Amino acid sequence: MTEYYLDAGTTWSKLLELDAEEQTLCLDSKYLIEQNKAFKDKNNKTRTGSLYLFPSKLLKNIDIKIDGATGHMVKNMLKDKSGYLNEILALAYGAKKNFGNCENRVVLDIGSRDAKWIKFKNNKYQDLDWNGSCASATGATIEMLCKFYNINTDTLPDVEEKHSVTCGVFGMERIMDDIANDVSPEISISKYIHGIAYNMWNFTSREKEIFLSGGLCLNKCFIKHLEKYCRVYPLGRNMLILGLF
């Protein structure tokens, strides 16, 4: 029997279809990022699944019931409300499943509008924090700025200077000030991303190593600036969904 697991983010969502006998999702094939991939469930059973990444606005087009979910505004899509899992728990379970043995590791997940981390010590959950109030600590502002200026983050330069950003609004104000003073958008956005990377390092209590989850795993500019302060190990975007089944 087909099972569905959903990580519903603010701007992007991930959906895992397990043991599907036939295609049942009304999603364009361009959103299919992994097909016929082996996954281990919580009982260590190997399952075959397909993973989709798509804009969250398309959730309204998905007419199926979900077995397990985390994220925003998905409880009405669940077969049973007990299938809903808090995002920090989904991150913790997903990381544990990914690593098997979590000896002294900090996993940081950055989504569209928040950031959260969990610390393992001696293979046990030790500490966590969740910042959902500051838009400058998320990917949505970066995505919006790069779309507005038609900039690919892969080509952004490495800069030593950083914007001291405490929220997305103030960050954009500093970018506007830079551009008014003939600083290129590429340089100013790099300074902004550097500031976010520095904030994330402080947010995780200045760890020497960070295992990075979420969309910013694909942002080379963010990773190279975070690497100024610690070693970075990108884990991909699937940690939360792995924690659901």
MILO-742016 format. One line per field, with one value per residue (C-alpha): x, y, z; residue in one letter; residue number from 1. Coordinates in steps of 0.2 Angstrom, whole numbers, plus 5000, padded with zeros to 4 digits. Example, Ala and Ser with C-alpha at 12.3 -4.5 7.8 and 13.67 -1.06 7.14 Angstrom:
! residues 2
xx: c(5062_5068)
yy: c(4978_4995)
zz: c(5039_5036)
rest: c(A_S)
nr: c(1_2)
! end
This chain:
! residues 245
xx: c(5000_5006_5011_5014_5025_5026_5037_5027_5038_5033_5039_5045_5038_5045_5034_5040_5029_5033_5029_5019_5011_5006_5008_4995_5001_4995_5012_5023_5037_5049_5047_5052_5070_5073_5064_5065_5077_5079_5074_5075_5060_5060_5059_5074_5064_5070_5056_5056_5051_5050_5054_5046_5051_5039_5032_5021_5007_5004_4999_4981_4982_4987_4971_4978_4979_4996_5002_5015_5019_5028_5027_5014_4996_4995_4985_4969_4979_4983_4974_4976_4981_4993_5003_5009_5026_5034_5048_5062_5057_5057_5074_5080_5073_5079_5097_5097_5091_5104_5119_5114_5127_5126_5142_5144_5136_5126_5113_5107_5092_5088_5071_5062_5058_5066_5082_5083_5097_5099_5114_5119_5131_5136_5122_5108_5099_5107_5101_5091_5085_5073_5073_5057_5056_5070_5068_5087_5091_5081_5082_5066_5075_5090_5079_5068_5084_5092_5076_5074_5092_5093_5108_5114_5121_5134_5142_5142_5160_5168_5169_5177_5165_5148_5131_5127_5109_5096_5081_5077_5070_5086_5096_5087_5089_5108_5108_5098_5111_5125_5117_5114_5132_5137_5141_5136_5121_5132_5144_5130_5120_5137_5139_5121_5124_5140_5131_5118_5132_5140_5123_5120_5137_5133_5116_5124_5135_5150_5152_5168_5158_5140_5130_5119_5101_5089_5089_5105_5114_5113_5119_5138_5139_5132_5142_5159_5155_5150_5166_5176_5170_5168_5169_5152_5145_5130_5116_5103_5085_5078_5082_5064_5055_5067_5061_5043_5042)
yy: c(5000_5017_5029_5048_5059_5077_5091_5107_5122_5140_5142_5124_5107_5089_5074_5056_5043_5025_5008_5016_5004_5018_5036_5045_5063_5077_5085_5089_5077_5092_5092_5073_5074_5056_5040_5022_5026_5015_5021_5013_5015_5016_4997_4996_4989_4994_5004_5011_5028_5044_5061_5077_5095_5108_5126_5125_5134_5118_5109_5113_5103_5087_5077_5063_5059_5060_5047_5058_5076_5091_5109_5122_5120_5102_5094_5094_5083_5069_5052_5054_5069_5058_5057_5075_5078_5094_5100_5099_5081_5077_5085_5075_5058_5061_5065_5050_5039_5047_5045_5029_5034_5053_5056_5074_5082_5098_5098_5115_5116_5132_5134_5148_5157_5149_5140_5126_5115_5100_5094_5075_5070_5051_5047_5055_5071_5085_5102_5112_5129_5136_5154_5157_5176_5183_5183_5186_5169_5160_5157_5166_5183_5177_5169_5185_5196_5185_5184_5203_5206_5191_5184_5166_5162_5150_5165_5177_5182_5178_5194_5197_5211_5206_5215_5215_5209_5206_5204_5203_5221_5229_5218_5224_5242_5239_5232_5247_5259_5249_5250_5269_5271_5262_5245_5231_5220_5205_5212_5218_5202_5192_5203_5200_5181_5182_5191_5177_5163_5172_5173_5155_5151_5161_5153_5136_5142_5144_5125_5119_5108_5110_5097_5108_5103_5113_5123_5133_5116_5121_5139_5139_5157_5153_5138_5146_5160_5148_5139_5154_5150_5131_5115_5112_5096_5098_5084_5089_5095_5078_5077_5081_5070_5055_5058_5055_5036)
zz: c(5000_4995_5009_5009_5020_5018_5024_5021_5021_5019_5001_4996_5001_5000_4998_4999_4990_4997_4989_4975_4963_4951_4949_4959_4962_4952_4951_4936_4933_4934_4953_4954_4961_4966_4959_4965_4979_4994_5011_5028_5039_5058_5058_5048_5033_5016_5006_4988_4986_4975_4982_4975_4978_4974_4978_4993_4984_4974_4990_4986_4970_4980_4983_4994_5012_5021_5033_5041_5040_5048_5043_5041_5037_5034_5048_5037_5024_5037_5038_5056_5067_5076_5061_5063_5070_5077_5065_5078_5082_5064_5062_5077_5071_5053_5059_5070_5056_5043_5055_5065_5078_5082_5093_5098_5082_5080_5066_5059_5048_5039_5031_5022_5038_5053_5059_5071_5078_5089_5098_5101_5114_5116_5104_5114_5112_5123_5118_5105_5100_5087_5080_5071_5074_5063_5044_5041_5048_5034_5015_5010_5010_5000_4987_4985_4983_4971_4961_4961_4955_4944_4953_4955_4972_4964_4956_4971_4977_4994_5004_5021_5026_5032_5036_5054_5052_5065_5054_5036_5035_5042_5031_5015_5021_5022_5004_4998_5006_4998_4981_4983_4986_4970_4978_4967_4971_4970_4983_4995_4994_4998_5013_5018_5016_5026_5040_5040_5041_5055_5064_5062_5069_5084_5085_5087_5101_5089_5086_5077_5066_5059_5049_5038_5033_5022_5007_5011_5008_4990_4992_4989_4995_5012_5014_5010_5022_5036_5033_5038_5056_5057_5046_5037_5031_5020_5023_5010_5011_5017_5035_5042_5030_5035_5053_5048_5044)
rest: c(M_T_E_Y_Y_L_D_A_G_T_T_W_S_K_L_L_E_L_D_A_E_E_Q_T_L_C_L_D_S_K_Y_L_I_E_Q_N_K_A_F_K_D_K_N_N_K_T_R_T_G_S_L_Y_L_F_P_S_K_L_L_K_N_I_D_I_K_I_D_G_A_T_G_H_M_V_K_N_M_L_K_D_K_S_G_Y_L_N_E_I_L_A_L_A_Y_G_A_K_K_N_F_G_N_C_E_N_R_V_V_L_D_I_G_S_R_D_A_K_W_I_K_F_K_N_N_K_Y_Q_D_L_D_W_N_G_S_C_A_S_A_T_G_A_T_I_E_M_L_C_K_F_Y_N_I_N_T_D_T_L_P_D_V_E_E_K_H_S_V_T_C_G_V_F_G_M_E_R_I_M_D_D_I_A_N_D_V_S_P_E_I_S_I_S_K_Y_I_H_G_I_A_Y_N_M_W_N_F_T_S_R_E_K_E_I_F_L_S_G_G_L_C_L_N_K_C_F_I_K_H_L_E_K_Y_C_R_V_Y_P_L_G_R_N_M_L_I_L_G_L_F)
nr: c(1_2_3_4_5_6_7_8_9_10_11_12_13_14_15_16_17_18_19_20_21_22_23_24_25_26_27_28_29_30_31_32_33_34_35_36_37_38_39_40_41_42_43_44_45_46_47_48_49_50_51_52_53_54_55_56_57_58_59_60_61_62_63_64_65_66_67_68_69_70_71_72_73_74_75_76_77_78_79_80_81_82_83_84_85_86_87_88_89_90_91_92_93_94_95_96_97_98_99_100_101_102_103_104_105_106_107_108_109_110_111_112_113_114_115_116_117_118_119_120_121_122_123_124_125_126_127_128_129_130_131_132_133_134_135_136_137_138_139_140_141_142_143_144_145_146_147_148_149_150_151_152_153_154_155_156_157_158_159_160_161_162_163_164_165_166_167_168_169_170_171_172_173_174_175_176_177_178_179_180_181_182_183_184_185_186_187_188_189_190_191_192_193_194_195_196_197_198_199_200_201_202_203_204_205_206_207_208_209_210_211_212_213_214_215_216_217_218_219_220_221_222_223_224_225_226_227_228_229_230_231_232_233_234_235_236_237_238_239_240_241_242_243_244_245)
! end
